[in-house]
């Protein structure tokens, strides 16, 4: 398959959990959000120089290519692994940035003030990660031999989760401190007792 047919086959897929179109790169911080989201989820690729409707617009300058590298290496912590491939199609330059999933999450995007924010990719959106996901990633770095003890706090937590509920609802119903609910939810998700969903712009938690 030649480069043009390959690129058009990707565009036909549209934007989805592992693919995003970027018309142009004018802000490395914004691009870093997509890099963070892909690295923290299932990996993916950014087609840069492609409009949302799939039309090839092309990368306009070397400055845009420089901003792509900044997004990956200056505005993400830790630095993710990322591969850039350049294609020349019908007189236009298209760059595909491929981001594999990261083993050491979270990969955070830095804003212009130096603040760090982790993102996840859900369908075709980049979403700020829930505090529970941040705790889950920290929990996942621990030894696989870790165990969980079903104490009174966990019983209170599980009794509070009778349906799909937000973090704030669980904190209120369980009457446990917020930091403890976050930590316990992360552990229970890791051990398969609780799972999370994202619906109607909210992270929801429910028992398996």
C-alpha positions as CSV (number, residue, x, y, z in Angstrom):
1,X,0.0,0.0,0.0
2,X,1.5,3.4,-1.0
3,X,1.6,6.3,1.4
4,X,-1.5,8.1,0.1
5,X,-3.7,5.0,0.3
6,X,-2.4,4.2,3.7
7,X,-3.1,7.7,5.0
8,X,-6.6,7.8,3.4
9,X,-7.4,4.4,5.0
10,X,-6.6,5.9,8.4
11,X,-8.7,9.0,7.8
12,X,-11.7,6.9,6.8
13,X,-11.6,5.4,10.4
14,X,-12.4,8.9,11.7
15,X,-11.4,10.1,15.2
16,X,-11.7,7.4,17.9
17,X,-10.1,6.2,21.1
18,X,-6.8,5.6,19.4
19,X,-6.8,8.3,16.7
20,X,-7.1,12.1,16.7
21,X,-6.9,14.6,13.9
22,X,-5.1,18.0,14.4
23,X,-5.7,20.6,11.8
24,X,-2.7,22.6,12.9
25,X,-0.3,22.9,15.8
26,X,-0.4,26.5,17.3
27,X,0.0,25.6,21.0
28,X,2.4,22.8,22.2
29,X,0.6,22.7,25.6
30,X,-2.7,21.8,23.9
31,X,-1.1,19.1,21.8
32,X,0.5,17.7,25.0
33,X,-3.0,16.9,26.3
34,X,-3.5,14.4,23.5
35,X,-0.1,12.9,24.0
36,X,-0.9,12.5,27.8
37,X,-4.3,10.9,27.0
38,X,-2.9,8.4,24.6
39,X,0.0,7.5,26.8
40,X,-2.3,7.0,29.8
41,X,-4.9,4.9,28.0
42,X,-4.3,2.5,25.0
43,X,-1.9,4.5,23.0
44,X,-2.8,6.0,19.7
45,X,-1.8,8.3,16.8
46,X,-2.2,11.9,16.0
47,X,-2.7,12.8,12.4
48,X,-1.4,16.3,12.2
49,X,-2.3,18.4,9.2
50,X,-5.7,16.7,8.9
51,X,-9.0,18.6,9.5
52,X,-11.8,17.3,11.7
53,X,-13.7,16.5,8.5
54,X,-10.8,14.4,7.1
55,X,-9.6,17.0,4.6
56,X,-5.8,17.2,4.2
57,X,-4.7,20.6,5.1
58,X,-1.0,19.9,5.7
59,X,1.5,21.0,8.2
60,X,2.3,24.6,7.3
61,X,5.8,25.2,8.6
62,X,8.9,23.8,10.3
63,X,7.7,25.7,13.4
64,X,4.7,23.4,13.7
65,X,7.0,20.3,13.5
66,X,9.1,21.9,16.3
67,X,6.0,22.4,18.4
68,X,5.1,18.7,18.0
69,X,8.5,17.8,19.5
70,X,8.0,20.3,22.3
71,X,4.6,18.8,23.1
72,X,6.2,15.4,23.5
73,X,9.4,16.3,25.3
74,X,9.0,19.7,27.0
75,X,5.4,19.7,28.0
76,X,4.9,16.1,29.1
77,X,6.2,14.5,32.4
78,X,7.6,11.9,32.4
79,X,8.7,12.1,28.8
80,X,6.6,9.6,26.8
81,X,7.9,7.5,24.0
82,X,6.7,8.9,20.7
83,X,7.5,8.3,17.0
84,X,7.1,10.9,14.3
85,X,6.5,9.9,10.6
86,X,6.3,12.4,7.8
87,X,4.3,11.8,4.7
88,X,4.1,14.0,1.5
89,X,0.7,13.7,-0.1
90,X,-0.6,15.8,-3.0
91,X,1.8,18.6,-2.2
92,X,1.0,18.6,1.5
93,X,3.0,17.4,4.5
94,X,1.2,15.2,7.0
95,X,2.8,14.1,10.2
96,X,1.7,11.0,12.2
97,X,2.7,11.0,15.8
98,X,2.4,7.6,17.3
99,X,2.2,7.4,21.1
100,X,2.4,3.9,22.8
101,X,0.7,3.3,26.1
102,X,3.1,4.1,29.0
103,X,4.0,1.5,31.6
104,X,4.6,4.2,34.3
105,X,1.5,6.3,34.5
106,X,0.4,9.0,34.8
107,X,2.0,10.9,31.9
108,X,1.1,14.5,32.7
109,X,0.7,17.5,30.3
110,X,2.2,20.8,31.6
111,X,0.2,24.0,31.2
112,X,1.9,27.4,30.6
113,X,2.1,28.0,34.4
114,X,3.9,24.7,34.9
115,X,0.8,22.9,36.4
116,X,0.6,19.2,35.7
117,X,-2.6,17.5,34.6
118,X,-3.1,13.9,33.5
119,X,-5.6,13.0,30.8
120,X,-7.2,9.8,29.6
121,X,-8.6,9.0,26.1
122,X,-12.3,8.1,26.2
123,X,-13.9,7.5,22.7
124,X,-12.7,10.6,20.8
125,X,-12.2,12.9,23.8
126,X,-9.3,13.8,26.0
127,X,-10.6,13.8,29.6
128,X,-8.9,15.0,32.8
129,X,-8.2,11.9,34.8
130,X,-10.2,11.3,38.0
131,X,-8.3,11.4,41.3
132,X,-9.2,7.7,41.6
133,X,-7.4,6.9,38.4
134,X,-4.3,8.7,39.6
135,X,-4.4,6.7,42.8
136,X,-5.0,3.5,40.7
137,X,-1.9,4.2,38.7
138,X,0.1,4.6,41.8
139,X,-1.4,1.5,43.3
140,X,-0.5,-0.5,40.1
141,X,3.2,0.3,40.7
142,X,3.1,-1.7,43.9
143,X,4.1,-5.3,44.2
144,X,1.8,-7.8,42.6
145,X,1.8,-9.7,45.9
146,X,-0.2,-6.9,47.7
147,X,-3.4,-8.1,49.4
148,X,-6.5,-6.3,50.5
149,X,-8.2,-6.8,53.9
150,X,-12.0,-6.3,54.1
151,X,-12.1,-4.1,57.1
152,X,-14.9,-1.8,58.4
153,X,-13.9,1.1,56.0
154,X,-14.2,-1.1,53.0
155,X,-17.6,-2.5,54.2
156,X,-18.8,1.1,54.6
157,X,-17.6,1.9,51.2
158,X,-19.2,-1.0,49.5
159,X,-22.5,-0.4,51.3
160,X,-22.5,3.1,49.9
161,X,-22.1,1.9,46.3
162,X,-25.5,0.4,45.5
163,X,-25.6,1.8,41.9
164,X,-23.4,3.9,39.6
165,X,-22.2,6.8,41.7
166,X,-19.8,9.6,41.5
167,X,-16.8,10.0,43.8
168,X,-18.6,12.9,45.7
169,X,-21.7,10.8,46.2
170,X,-19.7,7.9,47.6
171,X,-17.8,10.2,50.0
172,X,-21.1,11.6,51.3
173,X,-22.8,8.2,51.6
174,X,-19.9,6.3,53.1
175,X,-19.1,9.1,55.6
176,X,-15.4,8.4,55.1
177,X,-12.7,11.0,54.4
178,X,-12.4,11.8,50.7
179,X,-8.7,10.8,50.6
180,X,-9.5,7.4,52.1
181,X,-12.4,6.8,49.6
182,X,-10.1,7.6,46.7
183,X,-7.4,5.2,48.0
184,X,-9.9,2.4,48.7
185,X,-11.6,2.8,45.4
186,X,-8.3,2.5,43.6
187,X,-7.4,-0.7,45.5
188,X,-10.8,-2.2,44.9
189,X,-10.6,-1.4,41.2
190,X,-7.2,-3.0,41.0
191,X,-8.5,-6.2,42.6
192,X,-11.6,-6.3,40.4
193,X,-14.3,-5.6,43.0
194,X,-15.2,-2.2,41.7
195,X,-15.1,-0.8,38.1
196,X,-15.3,2.7,36.7
197,X,-17.2,4.1,33.7
198,X,-17.4,7.5,32.1
199,X,-20.9,8.7,31.2
200,X,-22.5,12.1,30.8
201,X,-19.2,13.9,31.6
202,X,-18.7,12.1,34.9
203,X,-16.6,9.3,36.3
204,X,-18.9,6.7,37.8
205,X,-18.1,3.8,40.1
206,X,-20.0,0.6,40.5
207,X,-19.6,-2.9,42.0
208,X,-18.8,-5.8,39.7
